[in-house]
Amino acid sequence: MPLPAIITVATADLFTDEATLRKKYQEVQVTHILRLRDMYNWYLSNPDAHDRQFVDQCRSRYSLGKSQAYEDLALIKKLLPALSQSSRDFHRWKANEMLLETYRMAKARKDTKTMEKAASAYAKYNRVDIEDEQVMPYDDIVIQPFRATMDPTVLNLKPIPNIDDKIAAMIARYSKESMDIEDVEYEEADLDEQELFAEPDSTPDEPFIV
């Protein structure tokens, strides 16, 4: 089975954690995604850099040929508008990376105070102290068997005997009292809309004198 296009994979999973990437994609695609992620971050951190600088940086970091580095540059430029829609997800991921890096550095120095602060900030930022929201059991909701009816007894109302005859008598009565009312068929208006709603000229033909 052919592999999905790398642009499709990157759009969906550029910031997905590496373990999940390895479960979803083959090694060659995971390697490419991680490289694009790294260079995407570099691109954002160096907004004034020229294309040549990006290519040089990419080749230096990953020992790529010039054509492959330019292909990565083109991919990242395609990803920018798509990923801007999920910029909040990107910044969330970046903040988590910074907190984890702080924790790792503090752990290497055996700085338990900073470790505790980083762990607390990480937990608060990711809201791990809050229970997961309960999912509404929409599949268990039974649709009510409502149906239209003319029977007033369903509302505990007493039906009016011979209601149809009474309605017809009232229509006949009020029609006689309102003889000036006449039902007419709908007709199209005989209007020249283009002339009526034409845009006014920007300059009047004659000067306007107050």
N, C-alpha and C positions, 0 to 999 in steps of 0.2 A: 504494500500500500504506500503511495507517495506521501512524503512528509508535507505537513501544512506549510504554507508560505511563511517565511520568517517575519514578515511585516505583520501578518495576522497574529502570530504567536506573541510578538513583542507588544502589540497593541493591547492584547488581553492580559499578558502576564509579565510585563517588564519589571514590576516590583514585587512579584510573588516570591516567597522565600525559596531558597535553593532546594530544600528537601522536597517541597511540593513540585517544583519544576522537574526534578529527576523522576518523579512518579508519573508525570504527564507526558514528558517528551524524551526523545533519544538524546544521547550524550552530546552529539554534534550540535544539536539545537540548544541544549542547556548552556554549552560553552559559548555559543554565539550570543545568547540572551544576556549572560553575565557580562560579556564584553561590551555589549550595547548599553547595558545599565551603567557600567563604569564610565563609558565615554559620554553617555547622556548627562551624567552628573558633572563631568568635566566641562561639557558644553555649557551647562547652566551656570557653572562657577566662573566661566570665562566668556561672558557675552560679547566682548569686544574682539575676541580672537578671530583671525582669518581662517579660511578653509585650509590653507597650507599648514597653519599651526596645528589644527586638529589632526590632519593627516600625519604630521610628524610625531605628534604625541601618541597617536594610535599605533603607529609603526614601532615606536620606541617601547611602548608598554607590552605589545603583543607580537612583535616580530612579524608583522604582516607585510605583504607586498603593497606597493602603492595603489594598485587597482582595487584591492580588497579594502584598504583603508578609505578610499573614496566611496566605495559601495556602502560602507558603514556610515559615512557622513551623510550620504543621500537617504539612508534609512532613518537616521535620527531627525533629519529635516522633515521627513514625512510624518514622523511620530509626534513632533512638537504640537501641531494643532490638535491632534487626537488626544494627547495626554494632558493638554491644558484644561480639558473638561474634567479631568480627575486630579487636578493639582492639589486638592486637599488630601487625597490619598497619598500623593507623593510626599507632601510635607509631613504627614503622619508617619510614613515609613522612615523618612529622614530623621525625624525627632526620635523615633525608637532606636535607630542605629546610633545616634549620638549618645543616648542614655546608656545603651549597652556597651558602647566603647568606653564611656566614663567608668562604668562598673568594672570592666575588664582591667583598665589601667589602675583603678583603685585597689582591685584585688591583687594585682602584681606587686603593688607597694604595701600590701597588707594594711591598707587604710580603711578600717572597718567603718569609720564614721562616714566617709564619702560613699562607701558601698551601700550603707543603709539609706543615705539620702537618694542615691541613684535608683535603688530598688523601689523606694517609696514613690519617687516621681514616676517611675515606669508603671507601677501598679495604679497610681491615680490617673495617669494619662490614658491608660488603656481600660480604666474603670473595672478592674478585676475584682473590686470589692462589692460590686453591684450584681445582684442576681440577674440571670438572663431573663428577658421579658418572656412572659407566657404567650405562646402562639395561639391565636384564636382558632378553635376547632371548626373552621368554616364547613368542612366536609360533613360534620355531624348536625348541621343546622337543617331542620326539616322545613321545606317550603310549604307554607300554609295553603290549603286547598280553597282559596277564595273564588267565588263565582258571582256574576251579576244576577240580581233578582229584583222583581217588582213586588215581591211579597213583603209588606211592612211588618208582618208578625215576627220576623227575625229580629226586629228592634223592639219587640213587645208593644207594638202599636196596633190599634184596632183598625182593620181595613174599612174603607168607605164602600158601602154597597153601590153597585152600578157606577163605578168610578169613570169608566170610559164614556158613558152617556152624560155624566155631569161635566166632563171636560169638553165634550162636543157642544153642550148647551152654553157653556161659558164663552167658548170661542165665538159662537153665533151671536150671543148677546153683545159682547164688546166690539164685534165687527160692525154691528149696526150702529153703535154709539160713536164709532170713529170712521165714518164713511169717507172722510178726507184722506185717510191713509190708504195708499195704494202700493201694492207690491210690484216692482218693476224688475226686469231682467238687467243684468249687468251689461254695460256697453263700454267699449274702448273709448277713451277720451280723444276727441278730434283736436289734438294739439300738435303743433310743430315744436317738439322739445328742443331740437337743435337751435332753433331761433330764440326760444324763450330762455334757454339756459346757456346761451353762448357766452364765452369769456369776454369781458369788456376790453376794449382797446386800451393799450398802455398809455396812449397819448390822445386826448380828446380832439375832435375835429375843430371845435371852437373854444376859445378861452372862456373860463368861468369867472364871472365878475360878481363880487359881493356888493 
